[in-house]
Amino acid sequence: MALWAESEFWPNLILETQKRNIPMVLVNGRISPKSFAGWQYARSIISQLLQDFELCLGQTEEDAERLKQLGAKNYKCVGNLKFAVPPLPVDTEELIRLDQTMSQRPRWLAVSTHAGEEGIVAQVHLKLKEKHKSVLSILVPRHPNRGHNITSMLKVEKGLNVAQRSLGDAVTPETDIYLVDTLGELGLFFRLTEIAFVGKSLVPFGGQNPLEALRLKCAVVHGPYMANFQKIVDDMSAASCAICVKNSKSLAQKIDLLISDDTLRASMIANGTAYVTSQSQVVDKVKAEILSVLKRWAKVSKSNATA
């Protein structure tokens, strides 16, 4: 059996797999509105490809419906496998060291930011500092190679005191923004704060995965551009574990609120944990569907061999 994930429809590989009589299952299939519109110009191609799959499992009911409209013969949604990803790892010693360094400072995290959002983070920090004098903003750009340019902008244009992690800069009481331009450390910084803004969402690029923050007990804030995770953020809003903001002004207001209101912050974190836990059976459901296809395929193969 061959399992395909999300939207990786490689035509030659699919056709060659089918020629070898190997059953294929699409797991966590995703057809974004943009992709769905694009496939309208190549419906015969995508239809042929999808019909080669024994089963297409969509991330959401909307994805399953789009797969159906594009030609899938057997389709359904049993949940999103993104809920099955374990919490991001952490270096415990570094967690303890940084937590002690940051002491009792109020702090928040802006994660996976893109061009245009770092300036907004700077504006928010300056606004927060009017009320929370010792506030520390932790900024993790999506692309670490932009670190030096971001640091320069924050220092020169915004007049902020920046500690750059890739350079080994220490976080001091005077540090305004801790710029984390390294890879593989998100698990550390989600654990260092209870408030996380998810980037790529105040710019029209579709957003980033908010579930990582929920798993590590953060109250989540995001912008309006979350098309890549729309069903998830809609559910998060309904579960009262996420806040959507429109611009730098509303972001500053909501971060201020979450820093100031311990009860609200704790409630959002508890709601987020309950929401993630409610989806924890998705692996078993996907496994059951795959095994069902395998059993059915085994019977067909045995029947053909006997004949």
N, C-alpha and C positions, 0 to 999 in steps of 0.2 A: 504494500500500500504506500502511496505517496500523499503526504499532508502538505497543503499549501496554506500560507498564512496571509491574512488581511487582503491586500490587493495586488499581490505579485503575480500577475497574469503574463507569464512569458510564453508567447505562442508556440515557438518551436519546441520548447521543453514539454509543454502540455501535450502537443500532438505526438511527439516521440514516445512519451509515457503511455499515451492511449494506444499507440500502435503495438506496444509490448504487452497489452492486455493487463496493465497494472491499474487497479482501482485508485481513484483520486478523491480526496475529501478536502474541501475548503473550510478551514477553521478560522473563527474570528474575522470572517469576511467583512470588508469595509468598502462601500461605494459612496464616496463623498458626493455632495450635490454637483461639484465641479466635474468630477470624473463621470458621473451619470450623464451630465449634459454632453461631455466630450464623446462618450461612447455612442451617442445618438447618431454620430457621423460614421460609425463603423459597427452598426448593429449586427450585420451578418457575421463579422469576425468574432465579436464578443459572444454572440449566441452560440456559435460553433464551439468555442472554447468552453463555455459554461456547461453545455450539454454533455461534455466529456466527463464531468464530475458526477460521482455517485451521490454526493450530498454537498450542499453549500450551506454552511452555518454562518449566519450574519451576526455581527456584533450587536445589532439592535433590530427591532422589528422593521424599522425603516430600511436598514441595509438588506434584510431578507426580502422585502418587497421590491427593492431596486434590482436585486439579483434575479428575482422572478421575472420582472419586466424586461431584463436584458437577456433572458433565455434559459435560466437555470431550470432543470426539470424537477429537482427535489431540493427544497429549501426550507429553512426554519431558523428561529432564534431561540437558543437555550441559555443565553447569557453572554457576558463579555469577559474573555479570558484576562483582560487587564486587571480584573479584580483578584486574580489568583497569584499575581506577582508578589513575592515576599517583601517585607520591608527592606529598604536599602541598608547595606552594611555600614558599620562605623568602627573607627579606631577608638576604643574606650578610653585609653590613656589621653589621647588628644582631646576627646570630648571633655574629660574632667579638667584638663589644663586650660582649655579655652573658656569653659564655663566659669572657672575661678578668675581668669583674667578679666572677663566681662562683668564679673561681680554681680551686683544687683541692678545693673543698668537696664532700663526698658529697651527692648530691641524687637526688630521685625526683619523679615527676610523677603527680598525680591529675587525670585529665582527664574532662570531661563529667559532673561530679558533679551530683547532685540534692539537694534538701532532705533533711536527715538524714545525708548523707554527709560534709558539710564538718566537722561535729562529730567524726566518726570520724577524718577526716584529722588534726584537731587532736590527738586522743588518741594517734594513731600517732606524730605528730611528737614529742610529749612523751616517749613511750616510747623512741623512737629516740635522742633527745637524751641519754638516760642513758648510752648507749654511744658514740654518734657525736656528740661535743660540737658540731661545726661543721655538722651536717646542715642542708640547706636543702630545704624542701618546696615544690614548685611546684604551685599549685592553680588549675585552670581549670574554673570552673563551666559547666555547659551553657548557662545563661541569664545573660549578662553583667549584665543589669539588676538582678540580685540582689547585685551586687558590694558595695555599701555596707552592706547588711544583714549579709552574711557577714563583712566586715571588722570591723564592730561586734561581732559575736558572738565572733570570734576574739580581739579585743583585750580586751573587757570580761569575757566569761565565762571565757575560757581564759588570759588574761594573756599573749598572744603578741605578738611584734613583727611587724607585718604591713606589707609594702610593696605598695601598690595600683597596678597598672600604668596603669589609666585616669586616675589622678591624676598620673602621671609620677614616682611615688616611686622613689627609687634603692634598689637592693639593696646593703645594707651588710653587714659581717661580723656585725652584731647581728640582721639580719633572720632571723626564723624561717620565715615563710611569704611567698612571693611570690604574691600573688593576681592572676591574669591575667583581668581582666574586660573583655576586648576581643574583637573578632571577627576571624577570618581569620588567626590567628597560630599555629595548632596545629603547622604544619610547623616553625616556629621552636623550639617547646618540646619537641617530640619529639626534635629533634636536640640539645638541650641536656642530655639525660639518657639513660641506657641502661635505665631502669626505669620502667614506666608502669602505673599502676593505672587500669583502664577503669571509669568510674562508671556510675550507673544500674543497678548490679548488686548492691549491698548493700542496696538497697531494691527491692521487688517491682514493678519497672517494665519489665523485659525486656532491659536492657543496651544498650550502644552498640557500634558497629562496632570490633572489635579489630584489623582488618587495617591501618588507618592506622599504628598503632604498630609492627606487624611490618615494614612496608615501610621504616620509618625506623630499623630496627635497635634495637628495644627488647625487653627481656624483659617479657612481659605478665603482669599479675596481674588477676584479676577476681573478683567475688562470685558467689554461687550463682544469681542471678536473671538469666540470659542467654537467655531463651526466644526473643528476636528473632534470635539468632545461634547457636542451639543446635548445629546441625550443624557450624558453623565452630569453635566452642570445643571440641566433642567431638574434632574432627580435630586441633586445636591441642594438646589434651591428649595425644592419641596420638602426636603428633610431638614431644612434650616441649619445647614452646615457650610454654607458658602454665601458670599456677598458679591454682587456684581456692581462695579463702578464704571463711570463713563469717561472720567478724565482725571487730571492731577488733583483738582480741587476735591472731588468726591473721594478719591483714594486717600488723600490726607485726612479727610473727615472720618472715614471708616477705620483707618489704622489708629487714629487718635481714640476713637470709640473703643476699639478692641484693647488698646493698651490701658485705658482708664477703667473699663467695666469688666472686672474679673468674673462676674456672674455670667455675662453674655459670652465671654471668651470660653469659659468652662462648658457652657451649654452647647456651643457650636462644636467644640472638640468631642464631647460625648455623643452628640448627634452624628458626627462624622464617623466615629468608631462604629456606631450601631449600623449606619448605612453600609459601610464596607463589609462588616460581618454578615449582613443580610444577603450579600451576594456571594458568600464564600463557597457555595456548593457547585459553582459553575464548572470546575474541573471534572467532578464526577458526572455531571450531565453531558459534557462534551465527550468524555470517555465512553459513556454508555452509547452515544450515537455512533462513535467510531467502531465500537465492538459490534454493534448491530449491522453495520455495513460489512464488516469482516465476515461475520457469520453468514450473512446472505450471499456474499461473494464466494465463500467456501462451498456452499451448497451448489451454486451454479457451476463452479469449477469441477466439483465432484461429479455432477450430472453430465457435464460435457465429456469428462474423461471416461465415464462409463459408456456413454453413447459411442 
